[in-house]
């Protein structure tokens, strides 16, 4: 059983991986930027018998949120064995008025650099 801080467990591949990890007995602390998505993911895991240790706010677009979020996860879990990052960005940018170059920079920053900070 691993104690896992999981950033990106609210949708798609991340949610599927969170289910698999919970099914094998890992204890997850879910991190994300949307509280409602986090609640839904925690409820989804609970249906299968898993008991997430909690949820907390963290956004890859705001690196300053990482430290406090990981501290919160570590305190709730009584330590950390693994940090999983599956969070990503799927955004055409048109609704936000970004240029093609602006979208490319946002994706590059989020997907290439932020997970390593």
C-alpha positions in Angstrom: 0.0 0.0 0.0 1.5 3.3 -1.1 0.7 6.8 0.1 0.0 8.8 -3.0 -0.4 12.5 -3.8 -2.2 12.4 -7.1 -2.4 15.5 -9.3 -4.8 15.1 -12.2 -7.1 12.3 -10.9 -10.3 14.1 -12.0 -10.5 13.2 -15.7 -9.5 10.8 -18.4 -6.3 8.8 -18.0 -5.7 10.2 -14.5 -9.0 9.1 -13.2 -8.6 5.6 -14.7 -5.1 5.3 -13.1 -6.5 6.6 -9.7 -9.1 3.8 -9.9 -6.4 1.2 -10.5 -4.2 2.4 -7.8 -7.0 2.6 -5.3 -8.1 -1.0 -6.3 -4.7 -2.3 -5.4 -4.9 -0.7 -2.0 -3.0 2.5 -2.4 -4.2 5.5 -0.3 -4.7 8.6 -2.5 -4.8 12.3 -1.7 -6.4 13.9 -4.8 -5.0 17.3 -5.9 -6.5 19.5 -8.6 -7.7 22.9 -9.5 -11.5 22.3 -9.5 -13.1 21.5 -6.1 -16.3 20.0 -7.7 -14.2 17.7 -10.0 -12.2 16.6 -6.9 -15.4 15.8 -5.0 -16.7 13.8 -7.9 -13.5 11.8 -8.3 -13.4 11.1 -4.5 -17.0 9.9 -4.7 -16.2 7.8 -7.7 -13.4 6.1 -5.9 -15.5 5.6 -2.8 -18.1 3.6 -4.9 -15.5 0.9 -5.4 -14.6 0.8 -1.7 -11.6 3.1 -1.8 -11.3 5.8 0.8 -9.3 8.8 -0.5 -7.4 10.5 2.3 -8.7 13.9 1.1 -8.5 16.5 -1.6 -6.6 19.7 -2.0 -6.2 22.6 -4.4 -3.2 22.6 -6.8 -2.8 24.0 -10.3 0.1 23.3 -12.6 -0.4 26.7 -14.1 0.5 28.1 -10.6 3.7 26.5 -9.5 3.6 28.4 -6.2 0.6 26.2 -5.2 2.8 23.0 -5.3 4.5 23.2 -2.0 1.5 23.8 0.2 -0.5 21.2 -1.7 2.2 18.5 -1.2 2.5 19.5 2.4 -1.2 19.1 2.9 -1.1 15.7 1.2 1.9 14.5 3.3 0.2 15.6 6.5 -3.1 13.8 5.6 -1.3 10.6 4.6 1.3 10.6 7.3 4.0 10.7 4.7 4.4 10.3 1.0 5.6 7.4 -1.0 4.7 8.5 -4.5 3.6 11.7 -6.3 1.7 11.1 -9.6 1.2 13.9 -12.1 -1.2 13.2 -14.9 -2.7 16.8 -15.0 -2.6 18.5 -18.4 -4.2 21.1 -20.5 -6.6 20.7 -23.4 -7.5 24.1 -24.5 -8.1 25.5 -28.0 -7.5 28.9 -26.7 -10.1 30.5 -28.9 -12.5 31.1 -26.0 -9.7 32.8 -24.1 -8.5 34.9 -27.0 -5.1 33.3 -27.2 -3.1 33.3 -30.4 -1.7 30.1 -31.8 1.7 31.0 -30.4 0.2 31.8 -27.0 -1.5 28.4 -26.9 1.7 26.7 -27.8 3.6 28.5 -25.1 1.0 27.6 -22.5 1.0 23.9 -23.5 4.8 23.8 -23.5 5.1 25.4 -20.1 2.4 23.2 -18.5 3.3 19.9 -20.1 7.1 20.1 -20.4 8.4 22.2 -17.6 5.9 22.4 -14.7 5.8 18.7 -13.7 9.6 18.9 -12.9 9.4 22.0 -10.6 
